[in-house]
């Protein structure tokens, strides 16, 4: 189906260019043909690489190619379809009267198509690597003096194939995290997109981010190999074991429905980690009761839950967990994010989709993630490193 869509849009777009420019401006005509041809060549190269691929499905290169093909479809094919519809609608309307197309209408289609292309191109080439450090201060009632000014750095949703050919950028981020002098580094899951092979040697890069009292992580739904169409049940079990190994070699203690106690002088922090499985809308949350066992003596409880929807379902008003850290939403990788206005399509699926939320004295922080999923752009929704500072209230 995609092949025929690509062929049809190719032919119709060339017809649009000829109709609109051929008899009016040779310079514009040849420029349009050359630009269209360059985009087509890159599009067809990606299509051929993906469709002819016969190797192992979850290699980083293959996931990178699939993601970039999806990006080219959004940036090139979708604008072409809109342009074709607009142009030929005008032509059909005028063909009995003048036999010509509506030039003003086609110009509008060209402008709309160019805007879509430029927005997606900017989001792909620039914005998705425009890492933003967000600072959040939490006032905790009764926080012990030992924990006052505790600094936590949270990252999430790396989707490591996002950094194929861009390992140096990820290394800069990891080194930057260490320079922040965090007491704890927390990763709330989705290290990968498809399968364990995607991890490659990224553990040597992730290992550069270090917290004074350790690094802790949970596994997101992608980390379980849910989206690999070729995984058998045995492959899924193997993926789970290997992912635990790779995450551990990246410097993290992995919390699989379990907790870890962090001693800071005379105070104790319980880090409670729950696994997240499945795919939307059938997300399966980990066993919070099991994970929280043995944490009653903690002075502060922090939950690592990949899916923020679990906070409202299992945590807020139902437990004595002080802080929940989540990711998962990516802010849908598009939206509006200013000091006064925050909006994303993600809000229709995740009521708590980005930033800080509070119920009573319980906090939820949702990180937008560092990587990209499915489509390689971020449109006004930059990747995030969250720096959380705790102070006594």
Beta strands, then each sheet from edge to edge (+ up, - down):
strand 1: 132-140
strand 2: 151-155
strand 3: 184-187
strand 4: 215-217
strand 5: 253-254
strand 6: 258-264
strand 7: 267-274
strand 8: 276-277
strand 9: 284-285
strand 10: 300-307
strand 11: 323-327
strand 12: 336-337
strand 13: 342-343
strand 14: 355-359
strand 15: 362-366
strand 16: 384-392
sheet 1: 1+ 16+ 2- 3- 4- 5-
sheet 2: 6+ 7- 10- 11- 15- 14+
sheet 3: 8+ 9-
sheet 4: 12+ 13-
end
